[in-house]
Amino acid sequence: MKKILMTGGGTAGHVTPNIALMPALKEAGYEISYIGSYEGMEKELIKEQGIPYYGISPGKLRRYFDWKNFSDPFKVLKGYGEAVHLIKKLKPDVVFSKGGFVSVPVIFAAKHCHVPAIIHESDLTPGLANRLAIPKAEKVCCNFPETLQYLPDGKAVLTGSPIRQELLHGSRERAIALCGFKDDRKPVLLIVGGSLGSKNINNAVRSILPELLSNFQIIHLCGKGNLDASLQGVVGYAQFEYAKEELTDFFALADLVISRAGANSICELLALHKPNILIPLSQAASRGDQILNAKSFHKQGFSYVLQEEQLTKETLLAAVSEVYEERDKYRHAMESSSQQDSIQVIMNLIENVKK
């Protein structure tokens, strides 16, 4: 049987694309194993898939001063030794990495053991972990045309991001029942602020709720602890802290989406052809990757971008009105994108590089 070793962790964005690939890998006859950190959030996500999971010491390399910078290199070396041992034990034909610091020793170990490795970079510019690992990889997949300039010639492949196929098969009827919507004539606006929500987005949406509800029914995923009790029972407004399996159904019902600009999230919007307004995390709250992601999607005609610093009642209301009016233009741009079959493209790469 063919064997693949997958790695990636630290955030859900370093795990969910790996999970999205797993059904195709199983169908192609691959035995899958996974390396993550000892107790990283990836551990439970992967175990839920019934995939053998192995923990190693992750360490972290920082671009700023921290006393842990003196001890973490030893953790990375320990992780490298553990990864070498596991690769020799598991004997994979290929390694596939979604990034995060836990993946760095795995990719280095794969090179040491002469096992070909493929890396997937989600953001427009590679993060530090992937920048360290790219020289050891055979191929590097990416989501954005602009990313190709940051990657070595001969290694870079524009694939898009693997999307969980169940996202394409949501039920509008289940979503209507979950939200308690009564009016099936009004379009639906879905607001997704990330797992922790966004105070700024939540406040902006709620400040124009009467105006929005005159034209839309609203599904608001506002983040843990961010429900507004005073809005419970408002007709046409359904608020949830977060959604798991239900998200598939909410997407099926949505006519327009307001979202952050994390790479995996916006690739899901692209795959679903959902007209959208992106409000990327500000430079002050991140390394700026969401701003670059959003700029690329705007340039390709997939998204309307509203910077967080410009988010007001007026700008949000104007954006919603404009994007809904021009929704067919956005849908057409997304439907015309070449980044529609990422799973098959990546599967072809895996087949081509494996030992």
C-alpha positions, 0 to 999 in steps of 0.5 A: 500500500502507498503511504503518506505522512502529513504534518501541520499544526498550531492553528486550524488553518494548518490542519483543515486543508490536510483533512480536506485531502484525506478522502481523496488520499484514501480513495487513491489507496494511501495509508495516512499517518500524521505528525503534529505537536504533543498536545497541539490543537491539531491532535484532536482534529486528526484523531477525530478523522481516525488517522494515526497521530504521532507527537513531536517536540515543536519548538518555535522560531521567533523574529522578535526577542523572547527568552524562549529563543534560547531554549526553543532551538533545542526543542526543534532539534529534539523534534527533528530527531523524533521526526527522523525516527518516525519517518524511518519507522513509518516508511512513507512514500511522500510527506505533505506539509501544511505548515506551522512550526511543528512541520519544520523538523518533519520536512528537514527529517524527510530530506535527511531520509530521502523522502520527497516532501510537498509543502502547501503555503496558504497565505500570499507571502510565505510564513517563517516556518515554510520559508525555512522548509521550502529549500528541503521540499520538492514542490510548493503549492500556493493559493495566490498568483502573486505568491509565485514570485516568492517561491523558487522556479521549478518548485512553485505550483498554483493549486488553490486550497483543498476544500472540504467537499461537504461544504459543497453539499449544504442544505438550505432547508436545514439552515432555515430550520436552525435559524427560524427564518419565516420569509423565504423571499428575502436574501440571506446575509452571513457574517463570519468573524472567525472562531473568536469573533470580531468586536469591531465587525459585530458592533458595526453589523448590530449598529445597522441591524434595522437597515440590514433587516429591511433587505436581508435575513441575517445569520451572525456568527459572532464568536464565543461570548459575543451573543447579544441577549437584547437581540434574541427573538428579533425576526430575521436575525439569527445569532450563534457563537460559532458553527461546526457542521451547521456552517455547511448549511449556512453557506448553502443558504447565504446570498452574501457573506461578510468575512475575515480574510484568512486564506482557508476561509476565502478559498472556501468562498471562492469554491462556493462562488459566494459574493463577499465582503472581506474585512481583513485583520489590521496590520496592528493585529497580525503580520498583514497576511490577511490584508495581502490575501484580500488585496489579491482576491479584490484584484481578481474580482472575487471580493469587495475589500473593506479595511478595518480602519475604514469600517463604519456604519456607513461604509459597511452599509454601502458595501453590502448594498454595492456587492449585492447589487453587483453579485452576478459580477462577483459570481462570474469572476469566481466561476471563471477562476482556474483554482477550482480543482485544487484537490486533484491538482495536489493529488497529481503532484503527490503521485508524481513526486512519491518514491 
